[in-house]
Amino acid sequence: MTTEINRRVKVGAVFEGTIVTPKWFVWENRRRMIAQVTWRWYTMDGETRIVHFSVTDGGNLFELTFNPVTLEWRLVRGADE
């Protein structure tokens, strides 16, 4: 079951040119290593292109977003444990 979270989170990411790939994030004081980015898509917030990531830690699925203007990462939704 997934839950709407929509909270700002700390993320470790790798930037290769214009491509960003999250590697881990901290949620509820726990660092979650990202095993795989399963999907990446974009939406617009005014004139800002928001990057969405569907990621898994190997057992749970999460949605992260990245705003390249504000450099803000958000955990939009995630799995309950």
PDB file of N, CA, C and O in Angstrom:
ATOM      1  N   MET A   1       0.841  -1.180   0.000  1.00  0.00           N
ATOM      2  CA  MET A   1       0.000   0.000   0.000  1.00  0.00           C
ATOM      3  C   MET A   1       0.889   1.248   0.000  1.00  0.00           C
ATOM      4  O   MET A   1       1.848   1.334   0.767  1.00  0.00           O
ATOM      5  N   THR A   2       0.566   2.202  -0.857  1.00  0.00           N
ATOM      6  CA  THR A   2       1.350   3.436  -0.891  1.00  0.00           C
ATOM      7  C   THR A   2       0.630   4.543  -0.133  1.00  0.00           C
ATOM      8  O   THR A   2      -0.597   4.570  -0.041  1.00  0.00           O
ATOM      9  N   THR A   3       1.425   5.444   0.401  1.00  0.00           N
ATOM     10  CA  THR A   3       0.920   6.551   1.204  1.00  0.00           C
ATOM     11  C   THR A   3       1.436   7.864   0.643  1.00  0.00           C
ATOM     12  O   THR A   3       2.611   7.972   0.294  1.00  0.00           O
ATOM     13  N   GLU A   4       0.559   8.871   0.553  1.00  0.00           N
ATOM     14  CA  GLU A   4       0.988  10.213   0.173  1.00  0.00           C
ATOM     15  C   GLU A   4       1.843  10.770   1.306  1.00  0.00           C
ATOM     16  O   GLU A   4       1.426  10.753   2.465  1.00  0.00           O
ATOM     17  N   ILE A   5       3.039  11.265   0.977  1.00  0.00           N
ATOM     18  CA  ILE A   5       3.957  11.781   1.989  1.00  0.00           C
ATOM     19  C   ILE A   5       4.221  13.266   1.761  1.00  0.00           C
ATOM     20  O   ILE A   5       4.023  14.082   2.661  1.00  0.00           O
ATOM     21  N   ASN A   6       4.665  13.609   0.566  1.00  0.00           N
ATOM     22  CA  ASN A   6       4.922  14.994   0.149  1.00  0.00           C
ATOM     23  C   ASN A   6       5.747  15.787   1.166  1.00  0.00           C
ATOM     24  O   ASN A   6       5.325  16.843   1.637  1.00  0.00           O
ATOM     25  N   ARG A   7       6.925  15.262   1.494  1.00  0.00           N
ATOM     26  CA  ARG A   7       7.835  15.932   2.429  1.00  0.00           C
ATOM     27  C   ARG A   7       9.185  16.167   1.772  1.00  0.00           C
ATOM     28  O   ARG A   7       9.627  15.399   0.917  1.00  0.00           O
ATOM     29  N   ARG A   8       9.826  17.246   2.190  1.00  0.00           N
ATOM     30  CA  ARG A   8      11.180  17.534   1.731  1.00  0.00           C
ATOM     31  C   ARG A   8      12.124  16.508   2.352  1.00  0.00           C
ATOM     32  O   ARG A   8      12.010  16.191   3.536  1.00  0.00           O
ATOM     33  N   VAL A   9      13.066  15.984   1.543  1.00  0.00           N
ATOM     34  CA  VAL A   9      14.006  14.975   2.034  1.00  0.00           C
ATOM     35  C   VAL A   9      15.415  15.291   1.555  1.00  0.00           C
ATOM     36  O   VAL A   9      15.613  16.015   0.579  1.00  0.00           O
ATOM     37  N   LYS A  10      16.393  14.729   2.268  1.00  0.00           N
ATOM     38  CA  LYS A  10      17.788  14.799   1.837  1.00  0.00           C
ATOM     39  C   LYS A  10      18.023  13.659   0.866  1.00  0.00           C
ATOM     40  O   LYS A  10      17.576  12.533   1.085  1.00  0.00           O
ATOM     41  N   VAL A  11      18.741  13.969  -0.222  1.00  0.00           N
ATOM     42  CA  VAL A  11      19.009  12.973  -1.258  1.00  0.00           C
ATOM     43  C   VAL A  11      20.468  13.058  -1.663  1.00  0.00           C
ATOM     44  O   VAL A  11      21.017  14.150  -1.812  1.00  0.00           O
ATOM     45  N   GLY A  12      21.092  11.908  -1.839  1.00  0.00           N
ATOM     46  CA  GLY A  12      22.410  11.829  -2.450  1.00  0.00           C
ATOM     47  C   GLY A  12      22.204  11.482  -3.911  1.00  0.00           C
ATOM     48  O   GLY A  12      21.539  10.495  -4.223  1.00  0.00           O
ATOM     49  N   ALA A  13      22.762  12.275  -4.810  1.00  0.00           N
ATOM     50  CA  ALA A  13      22.516  12.073  -6.238  1.00  0.00           C
ATOM     51  C   ALA A  13      23.798  12.245  -7.037  1.00  0.00           C
ATOM     52  O   ALA A  13      24.750  12.887  -6.591  1.00  0.00           O
ATOM     53  N   VAL A  14      23.799  11.660  -8.220  1.00  0.00           N
ATOM     54  CA  VAL A  14      24.906  11.779  -9.161  1.00  0.00           C
ATOM     55  C   VAL A  14      24.410  12.593 -10.352  1.00  0.00           C
ATOM     56  O   VAL A  14      23.345  12.318 -10.907  1.00  0.00           O
ATOM     57  N   PHE A  15      25.193  13.594 -10.736  1.00  0.00           N
ATOM     58  CA  PHE A  15      24.877  14.410 -11.906  1.00  0.00           C
ATOM     59  C   PHE A  15      25.864  14.064 -13.011  1.00  0.00           C
ATOM     60  O   PHE A  15      27.077  14.188 -12.841  1.00  0.00           O
ATOM     61  N   GLU A  16      25.325  13.627 -14.147  1.00  0.00           N
ATOM     62  CA  GLU A  16      26.146  13.334 -15.328  1.00  0.00           C
ATOM     63  C   GLU A  16      25.637  14.227 -16.449  1.00  0.00           C
ATOM     64  O   GLU A  16      24.626  13.928 -17.084  1.00  0.00           O
ATOM     65  N   GLY A  17      26.343  15.319 -16.683  1.00  0.00           N
ATOM     66  CA  GLY A  17      25.861  16.299 -17.660  1.00  0.00           C
ATOM     67  C   GLY A  17      24.571  16.911 -17.145  1.00  0.00           C
ATOM     68  O   GLY A  17      24.544  17.497 -16.063  1.00  0.00           O
ATOM     69  N   THR A  18      23.505  16.777 -17.918  1.00  0.00           N
ATOM     70  CA  THR A  18      22.206  17.314 -17.503  1.00  0.00           C
ATOM     71  C   THR A  18      21.307  16.260 -16.864  1.00  0.00           C
ATOM     72  O   THR A  18      20.162  16.552 -16.517  1.00  0.00           O
ATOM     73  N   ILE A  19      21.810  15.047 -16.705  1.00  0.00           N
ATOM     74  CA  ILE A  19      21.022  13.945 -16.131  1.00  0.00           C
ATOM     75  C   ILE A  19      21.355  13.786 -14.655  1.00  0.00           C
ATOM     76  O   ILE A  19      22.525  13.690 -14.284  1.00  0.00           O
ATOM     77  N   VAL A  20      20.325  13.757 -13.810  1.00  0.00           N
ATOM     78  CA  VAL A  20      20.503  13.538 -12.375  1.00  0.00           C
ATOM     79  C   VAL A  20      19.907  12.176 -12.019  1.00  0.00           C
ATOM     80  O   VAL A  20      18.835  11.811 -12.500  1.00  0.00           O
ATOM     81  N   THR A  21      20.617  11.435 -11.174  1.00  0.00           N
ATOM     82  CA  THR A  21      20.153  10.124 -10.731  1.00  0.00           C
ATOM     83  C   THR A  21      20.290  10.029  -9.218  1.00  0.00           C
ATOM     84  O   THR A  21      21.401  10.105  -8.693  1.00  0.00           O
ATOM     85  N   PRO A  22      19.163   9.862  -8.501  1.00  0.00           N
ATOM     86  CA  PRO A  22      19.243   9.716  -7.045  1.00  0.00           C
ATOM     87  C   PRO A  22      19.840   8.366  -6.669  1.00  0.00           C
ATOM     88  O   PRO A  22      19.567   7.358  -7.320  1.00  0.00           O
ATOM     89  N   LYS A  23      20.662   8.349  -5.605  1.00  0.00           N
ATOM     90  CA  LYS A  23      21.312   7.120  -5.139  1.00  0.00           C
ATOM     91  C   LYS A  23      20.827   6.691  -3.763  1.00  0.00           C
ATOM     92  O   LYS A  23      20.802   5.499  -3.456  1.00  0.00           O
ATOM     93  N   TRP A  24      20.438   7.660  -2.930  1.00  0.00           N
ATOM     94  CA  TRP A  24      19.876   7.372  -1.607  1.00  0.00           C
ATOM     95  C   TRP A  24      19.059   8.568  -1.144  1.00  0.00           C
ATOM     96  O   TRP A  24      19.223   9.676  -1.654  1.00  0.00           O
ATOM     97  N   PHE A  25      18.179   8.339  -0.176  1.00  0.00           N
ATOM     98  CA  PHE A  25      17.429   9.425   0.449  1.00  0.00           C
ATOM     99  C   PHE A  25      17.196   9.085   1.914  1.00  0.00           C
ATOM    100  O   PHE A  25      17.231   7.920   2.312  1.00  0.00           O
ATOM    101  N   VAL A  26      16.956  10.126   2.707  1.00  0.00           N
ATOM    102  CA  VAL A  26      16.715   9.949   4.143  1.00  0.00           C
ATOM    103  C   VAL A  26      15.242  10.226   4.413  1.00  0.00           C
ATOM    104  O   VAL A  26      14.726  11.293   4.081  1.00  0.00           O
ATOM    105  N   TRP A  27      14.577   9.256   5.017  1.00  0.00           N
ATOM    106  CA  TRP A  27      13.172   9.379   5.392  1.00  0.00           C
ATOM    107  C   TRP A  27      12.994   8.740   6.758  1.00  0.00           C
ATOM    108  O   TRP A  27      13.430   7.611   6.983  1.00  0.00           O
ATOM    109  N   GLU A  28      12.361   9.454   7.659  1.00  0.00           N
ATOM    110  CA  GLU A  28      12.151   8.994   9.036  1.00  0.00           C
ATOM    111  C   GLU A  28      13.476   8.608   9.695  1.00  0.00           C
ATOM    112  O   GLU A  28      13.588   7.565  10.339  1.00  0.00           O
ATOM    113  N   ASN A  29      14.477   9.478   9.518  1.00  0.00           N
ATOM    114  CA  ASN A  29      15.817   9.297  10.105  1.00  0.00           C
ATOM    115  C   ASN A  29      16.513   8.015   9.658  1.00  0.00           C
ATOM    116  O   ASN A  29      17.370   7.489  10.369  1.00  0.00           O
ATOM    117  N   ARG A  30      16.149   7.522   8.500  1.00  0.00           N
ATOM    118  CA  ARG A  30      16.755   6.294   7.983  1.00  0.00           C
ATOM    119  C   ARG A  30      17.208   6.515   6.544  1.00  0.00           C
ATOM    120  O   ARG A  30      16.431   6.973   5.707  1.00  0.00           O
ATOM    121  N   ARG A  31      18.455   6.193   6.264  1.00  0.00           N
ATOM    122  CA  ARG A  31      18.962   6.316   4.894  1.00  0.00           C
ATOM    123  C   ARG A  31      18.518   5.093   4.097  1.00  0.00           C
ATOM    124  O   ARG A  31      18.767   3.952   4.487  1.00  0.00           O
ATOM    125  N   ARG A  32      17.865   5.354   2.991  1.00  0.00           N
ATOM    126  CA  ARG A  32      17.398   4.272   2.123  1.00  0.00           C
ATOM    127  C   ARG A  32      18.219   4.298   0.841  1.00  0.00           C
ATOM    128  O   ARG A  32      18.202   5.279   0.098  1.00  0.00           O
ATOM    129  N   MET A  33      18.926   3.224   0.597  1.00  0.00           N
ATOM    130  CA  MET A  33      19.718   3.103  -0.620  1.00  0.00           C
ATOM    131  C   MET A  33      18.781   2.771  -1.779  1.00  0.00           C
ATOM    132  O   MET A  33      17.914   1.905  -1.660  1.00  0.00           O
ATOM    133  N   ILE A  34      18.960   3.455  -2.878  1.00  0.00           N
ATOM    134  CA  ILE A  34      18.128   3.217  -4.057  1.00  0.00           C
ATOM    135  C   ILE A  34      18.774   2.116  -4.881  1.00  0.00           C
ATOM    136  O   ILE A  34      19.884   2.267  -5.392  1.00  0.00           O
ATOM    137  N   ALA A  35      18.060   1.011  -5.000  1.00  0.00           N
ATOM    138  CA  ALA A  35      18.555  -0.127  -5.769  1.00  0.00           C
ATOM    139  C   ALA A  35      18.372   0.103  -7.268  1.00  0.00           C
ATOM    140  O   ALA A  35      19.183  -0.343  -8.079  1.00  0.00           O
ATOM    141  N   GLN A  36      17.281   0.814  -7.628  1.00  0.00           N
ATOM    142  CA  GLN A  36      17.001   1.022  -9.045  1.00  0.00           C
ATOM    143  C   GLN A  36      16.051   2.198  -9.235  1.00  0.00           C
ATOM    144  O   GLN A  36      15.109   2.384  -8.465  1.00  0.00           O
ATOM    145  N   VAL A  37      16.314   2.984 -10.267  1.00  0.00           N
ATOM    146  CA  VAL A  37      15.353   3.986 -10.731  1.00  0.00           C
ATOM    147  C   VAL A  37      14.519   3.273 -11.782  1.00  0.00           C
ATOM    148  O   VAL A  37      15.026   2.921 -12.847  1.00  0.00           O
ATOM    149  N   THR A  38      13.232   3.056 -11.486  1.00  0.00           N
ATOM    150  CA  THR A  38      12.397   2.263 -12.389  1.00  0.00           C
ATOM    151  C   THR A  38      11.720   3.095 -13.470  1.00  0.00           C
ATOM    152  O   THR A  38      11.312   2.560 -14.501  1.00  0.00           O
ATOM    153  N   TRP A  39      11.598   4.394 -13.241  1.00  0.00           N
ATOM    154  CA  TRP A  39      10.982   5.266 -14.237  1.00  0.00           C
ATOM    155  C   TRP A  39      11.366   6.700 -13.938  1.00  0.00           C
ATOM    156  O   TRP A  39      11.620   7.050 -12.785  1.00  0.00           O
ATOM    157  N   ARG A  40      11.411   7.528 -14.963  1.00  0.00           N
ATOM    158  CA  ARG A  40      11.730   8.952 -14.837  1.00  0.00           C
ATOM    159  C   ARG A  40      10.799   9.699 -15.789  1.00  0.00           C
ATOM    160  O   ARG A  40      10.667   9.323 -16.954  1.00  0.00           O
ATOM    161  N   TRP A  41      10.155  10.760 -15.295  1.00  0.00           N
ATOM    162  CA  TRP A  41       9.289  11.568 -16.141  1.00  0.00           C
ATOM    163  C   TRP A  41       9.308  13.009 -15.653  1.00  0.00           C
ATOM    164  O   TRP A  41       9.860  13.318 -14.598  1.00  0.00           O
ATOM    165  N   TYR A  42       8.698  13.877 -16.439  1.00  0.00           N
ATOM    166  CA  TYR A  42       8.763  15.312 -16.169  1.00  0.00           C
ATOM    167  C   TYR A  42       7.368  15.922 -16.147  1.00  0.00           C
ATOM    168  O   TYR A  42       6.480  15.504 -16.891  1.00  0.00           O
ATOM    169  N   THR A  43       7.188  16.922 -15.277  1.00  0.00           N
ATOM    170  CA  THR A  43       5.976  17.739 -15.275  1.00  0.00           C
ATOM    171  C   THR A  43       6.420  19.199 -15.189  1.00  0.00           C
ATOM    172  O   THR A  43       7.571  19.494 -14.867  1.00  0.00           O
ATOM    173  N   MET A  44       5.506  20.088 -15.476  1.00  0.00           N
ATOM    174  CA  MET A  44       5.805  21.515 -15.402  1.00  0.00           C
ATOM    175  C   MET A  44       5.106  22.126 -14.194  1.00  0.00           C
ATOM    176  O   MET A  44       3.944  21.830 -13.917  1.00  0.00           O
ATOM    177  N   ASP A  45       5.835  22.984 -13.477  1.00  0.00           N
ATOM    178  CA  ASP A  45       5.289  23.793 -12.387  1.00  0.00           C
ATOM    179  C   ASP A  45       5.572  25.235 -12.785  1.00  0.00           C
ATOM    180  O   ASP A  45       6.641  25.770 -12.493  1.00  0.00           O
ATOM    181  N   GLY A  46       4.611  25.855 -13.449  1.00  0.00           N
ATOM    182  CA  GLY A  46       4.858  27.163 -14.058  1.00  0.00           C
ATOM    183  C   GLY A  46       5.858  26.977 -15.187  1.00  0.00           C
ATOM    184  O   GLY A  46       5.593  26.237 -16.134  1.00  0.00           O
ATOM    185  N   GLU A  47       7.005  27.642 -15.096  1.00  0.00           N
ATOM    186  CA  GLU A  47       8.043  27.499 -16.117  1.00  0.00           C
ATOM    187  C   GLU A  47       9.142  26.530 -15.698  1.00  0.00           C
ATOM    188  O   GLU A  47      10.125  26.359 -16.420  1.00  0.00           O
ATOM    189  N   THR A  48       8.984  25.895 -14.540  1.00  0.00           N
ATOM    190  CA  THR A  48      10.006  24.980 -14.017  1.00  0.00           C
ATOM    191  C   THR A  48       9.661  23.541 -14.362  1.00  0.00           C
ATOM    192  O   THR A  48       8.552  23.072 -14.107  1.00  0.00           O
ATOM    193  N   ARG A  49      10.627  22.854 -14.942  1.00  0.00           N
ATOM    194  CA  ARG A  49      10.453  21.438 -15.280  1.00  0.00           C
ATOM    195  C   ARG A  49      10.856  20.597 -14.069  1.00  0.00           C
ATOM    196  O   ARG A  49      12.031  20.560 -13.705  1.00  0.00           O
ATOM    197  N   ILE A  50       9.897  19.927 -13.450  1.00  0.00           N
ATOM    198  CA  ILE A  50      10.119  19.079 -12.281  1.00  0.00           C
ATOM    199  C   ILE A  50      10.420  17.662 -12.759  1.00  0.00           C
ATOM    200  O   ILE A  50       9.719  17.122 -13.615  1.00  0.00           O
ATOM    201  N   VAL A  51      11.470  17.069 -12.197  1.00  0.00           N
ATOM    202  CA  VAL A  51      11.854  15.702 -12.554  1.00  0.00           C
ATOM    203  C   VAL A  51      11.267  14.755 -11.509  1.00  0.00           C
ATOM    204  O   VAL A  51      11.465  14.945 -10.309  1.00  0.00           O
ATOM    205  N   HIS A  52      10.550  13.747 -11.969  1.00  0.00           N
ATOM    206  CA  HIS A  52       9.964  12.723 -11.095  1.00  0.00           C
ATOM    207  C   HIS A  52      10.739  11.422 -11.275  1.00  0.00           C
ATOM    208  O   HIS A  52      11.171  11.087 -12.378  1.00  0.00           O
ATOM    209  N   PHE A  53      10.905  10.703 -10.179  1.00  0.00           N
ATOM    210  CA  PHE A  53      11.593   9.417 -10.203  1.00  0.00           C
ATOM    211  C   PHE A  53      10.758   8.389  -9.459  1.00  0.00           C
ATOM    212  O   PHE A  53      10.316   8.636  -8.337  1.00  0.00           O
ATOM    213  N   SER A  54      10.546   7.256 -10.070  1.00  0.00           N
ATOM    214  CA  SER A  54      10.009   6.098  -9.369  1.00  0.00           C
ATOM    215  C   SER A  54      11.231   5.264  -9.013  1.00  0.00           C
ATOM    216  O   SER A  54      11.986   4.858  -9.896  1.00  0.00           O
ATOM    217  N   VAL A  55      11.430   5.005  -7.706  1.00  0.00           N
ATOM    218  CA  VAL A  55      12.637   4.304  -7.260  1.00  0.00           C
ATOM    219  C   VAL A  55      12.258   3.168  -6.318  1.00  0.00           C
ATOM    220  O   VAL A  55      11.197   3.187  -5.695  1.00  0.00           O
ATOM    221  N   THR A  56      13.136   2.188  -6.227  1.00  0.00           N
ATOM    222  CA  THR A  56      12.940   1.091  -5.294  1.00  0.00           C
ATOM    223  C   THR A  56      14.190   0.907  -4.448  1.00  0.00           C
ATOM    224  O   THR A  56      15.313   1.110  -4.910  1.00  0.00           O
ATOM    225  N   ASP A  57      13.967   0.521  -3.205  1.00  0.00           N
ATOM    226  CA  ASP A  57      15.085   0.180  -2.318  1.00  0.00           C
ATOM    227  C   ASP A  57      15.303  -1.330  -2.308  1.00  0.00           C
ATOM    228  O   ASP A  57      16.047  -1.852  -1.477  1.00  0.00           O
ATOM    229  N   GLY A  58      14.657  -2.020  -3.224  1.00  0.00           N
ATOM    230  CA  GLY A  58      14.754  -3.472  -3.323  1.00  0.00           C
ATOM    231  C   GLY A  58      13.513  -4.174  -2.819  1.00  0.00           C
ATOM    232  O   GLY A  58      13.295  -5.346  -3.126  1.00  0.00           O
ATOM    233  N   GLY A  59      12.691  -3.470  -2.044  1.00  0.00           N
ATOM    234  CA  GLY A  59      11.474  -4.072  -1.523  1.00  0.00           C
ATOM    235  C   GLY A  59      10.277  -3.149  -1.559  1.00  0.00           C
ATOM    236  O   GLY A  59       9.134  -3.605  -1.559  1.00  0.00           O
ATOM    237  N   ASN A  60      10.535  -1.847  -1.591  1.00  0.00           N
ATOM    238  CA  ASN A  60       9.464  -0.846  -1.569  1.00  0.00           C
ATOM    239  C   ASN A  60       9.635   0.121  -2.727  1.00  0.00           C
ATOM    240  O   ASN A  60      10.746   0.342  -3.209  1.00  0.00           O
ATOM    241  N   LEU A  61       8.527   0.691  -3.166  1.00  0.00           N
ATOM    242  CA  LEU A  61       8.533   1.641  -4.268  1.00  0.00           C
ATOM    243  C   LEU A  61       8.233   3.035  -3.727  1.00  0.00           C
ATOM    244  O   LEU A  61       7.353   3.207  -2.885  1.00  0.00           O
ATOM    245  N   PHE A  62       8.979   4.035  -4.222  1.00  0.00           N
ATOM    246  CA  PHE A  62       8.826   5.416  -3.780  1.00  0.00           C
ATOM    247  C   PHE A  62       8.807   6.338  -4.989  1.00  0.00           C
ATOM    248  O   PHE A  62       9.318   5.990  -6.053  1.00  0.00           O
ATOM    249  N   GLU A  63       8.214   7.517  -4.818  1.00  0.00           N
ATOM    250  CA  GLU A  63       8.287   8.556  -5.842  1.00  0.00           C
ATOM    251  C   GLU A  63       8.988   9.769  -5.255  1.00  0.00           C
ATOM    252  O   GLU A  63       8.556  10.326  -4.246  1.00  0.00           O
ATOM    253  N   LEU A  64      10.076  10.170  -5.899  1.00  0.00           N
ATOM    254  CA  LEU A  64      10.826  11.368  -5.531  1.00  0.00           C
ATOM    255  C   LEU A  64      10.657  12.412  -6.625  1.00  0.00           C
ATOM    256  O   LEU A  64      10.459  12.068  -7.791  1.00  0.00           O
ATOM    257  N   THR A  65      10.734  13.690  -6.253  1.00  0.00           N
ATOM    258  CA  THR A  65      10.782  14.756  -7.253  1.00  0.00           C
ATOM    259  C   THR A  65      11.983  15.647  -6.980  1.00  0.00           C
ATOM    260  O   THR A  65      12.436  15.783  -5.843  1.00  0.00           O
ATOM    261  N   PHE A  66      12.487  16.250  -8.049  1.00  0.00           N
ATOM    262  CA  PHE A  66      13.612  17.177  -7.954  1.00  0.00           C
ATOM    263  C   PHE A  66      13.267  18.445  -8.717  1.00  0.00           C
ATOM    264  O   PHE A  66      12.880  18.394  -9.885  1.00  0.00           O
ATOM    265  N   ASN A  67      13.410  19.590  -8.042  1.00  0.00           N
ATOM    266  CA  ASN A  67      13.211  20.893  -8.665  1.00  0.00           C
ATOM    267  C   ASN A  67      14.598  21.463  -8.953  1.00  0.00           C
ATOM    268  O   ASN A  67      15.315  21.820  -8.018  1.00  0.00           O
ATOM    269  N   PRO A  68      14.997  21.559 -10.229  1.00  0.00           N
ATOM    270  CA  PRO A  68      16.347  22.019 -10.558  1.00  0.00           C
ATOM    271  C   PRO A  68      16.576  23.515 -10.322  1.00  0.00           C
ATOM    272  O   PRO A  68      17.722  23.965 -10.337  1.00  0.00           O
ATOM    273  N   VAL A  69      15.526  24.284 -10.108  1.00  0.00           N
ATOM    274  CA  VAL A  69      15.675  25.713  -9.834  1.00  0.00           C
ATOM    275  C   VAL A  69      15.956  25.936  -8.350  1.00  0.00           C
ATOM    276  O   VAL A  69      16.879  26.670  -7.995  1.00  0.00           O
ATOM    277  N   THR A  70      15.163  25.304  -7.483  1.00  0.00           N
ATOM    278  CA  THR A  70      15.331  25.471  -6.031  1.00  0.00           C
ATOM    279  C   THR A  70      16.251  24.412  -5.426  1.00  0.00           C
ATOM    280  O   THR A  70      16.642  24.519  -4.264  1.00  0.00           O
ATOM    281  N   LEU A  71      16.597  23.387  -6.216  1.00  0.00           N
ATOM    282  CA  LEU A  71      17.400  22.238  -5.778  1.00  0.00           C
ATOM    283  C   LEU A  71      16.710  21.448  -4.660  1.00  0.00           C
ATOM    284  O   LEU A  71      17.374  20.793  -3.857  1.00  0.00           O
ATOM    285  N   GLU A  72      15.394  21.512  -4.615  1.00  0.00           N
ATOM    286  CA  GLU A  72      14.615  20.820  -3.582  1.00  0.00           C
ATOM    287  C   GLU A  72      14.208  19.418  -4.040  1.00  0.00           C
ATOM    288  O   GLU A  72      13.715  19.223  -5.151  1.00  0.00           O
ATOM    289  N   TRP A  73      14.431  18.456  -3.151  1.00  0.00           N
ATOM    290  CA  TRP A  73      13.975  17.080  -3.348  1.00  0.00           C
ATOM    291  C   TRP A  73      12.773  16.848  -2.449  1.00  0.00           C
ATOM    292  O   TRP A  73      12.753  17.302  -1.305  1.00  0.00           O
ATOM    293  N   ARG A  74      11.766  16.139  -2.962  1.00  0.00           N
ATOM    294  CA  ARG A  74      10.596  15.788  -2.159  1.00  0.00           C
ATOM    295  C   ARG A  74      10.292  14.305  -2.327  1.00  0.00           C
ATOM    296  O   ARG A  74      10.416  13.743  -3.415  1.00  0.00           O
ATOM    297  N   LEU A  75       9.893  13.692  -1.222  1.00  0.00           N
ATOM    298  CA  LEU A  75       9.368  12.329  -1.256  1.00  0.00           C
ATOM    299  C   LEU A  75       7.860  12.479  -1.369  1.00  0.00           C
ATOM    300  O   LEU A  75       7.196  12.876  -0.412  1.00  0.00           O
ATOM    301  N   VAL A  76       7.324  12.164  -2.533  1.00  0.00           N
ATOM    302  CA  VAL A  76       5.907  12.389  -2.821  1.00  0.00           C
ATOM    303  C   VAL A  76       5.049  11.282  -2.234  1.00  0.00           C
ATOM    304  O   VAL A  76       4.035  11.548  -1.588  1.00  0.00           O
ATOM    305  N   ARG A  77       5.454  10.050  -2.457  1.00  0.00           N
ATOM    306  CA  ARG A  77       4.710   8.912  -1.913  1.00  0.00           C
ATOM    307  C   ARG A  77       5.655   7.754  -1.697  1.00  0.00           C
ATOM    308  O   ARG A  77       6.735   7.685  -2.284  1.00  0.00           O
ATOM    309  N   GLY A  78       5.223   6.843  -0.838  1.00  0.00           N
ATOM    310  CA  GLY A  78       6.067   5.697  -0.540  1.00  0.00           C
ATOM    311  C   GLY A  78       5.268   4.560   0.048  1.00  0.00           C
ATOM    312  O   GLY A  78       4.078   4.688   0.335  1.00  0.00           O
ATOM    313  N   ALA A  79       5.943   3.455   0.219  1.00  0.00           N
ATOM    314  CA  ALA A  79       5.314   2.251   0.746  1.00  0.00           C
ATOM    315  C   ALA A  79       5.292   2.280   2.262  1.00  0.00           C
ATOM    316  O   ALA A  79       6.224   2.773   2.898  1.00  0.00           O
ATOM    317  N   ASP A  80       4.229   1.753   2.834  1.00  0.00           N
ATOM    318  CA  ASP A  80       4.158   1.555   4.283  1.00  0.00           C
ATOM    319  C   ASP A  80       4.915   0.293   4.631  1.00  0.00           C
ATOM    320  O   ASP A  80       4.933  -0.673   3.869  1.00  0.00           O
ATOM    321  N   GLU A  81       5.540   0.318   5.793  1.00  0.00           N
ATOM    322  CA  GLU A  81       6.230  -0.891   6.254  1.00  0.00           C
ATOM    323  C   GLU A  81       5.515  -1.462   7.440  1.00  0.00           C
ATOM    324  O   GLU A  81       5.935  -2.484   7.981  1.00  0.00           O
TER     325      GLU A  81
END
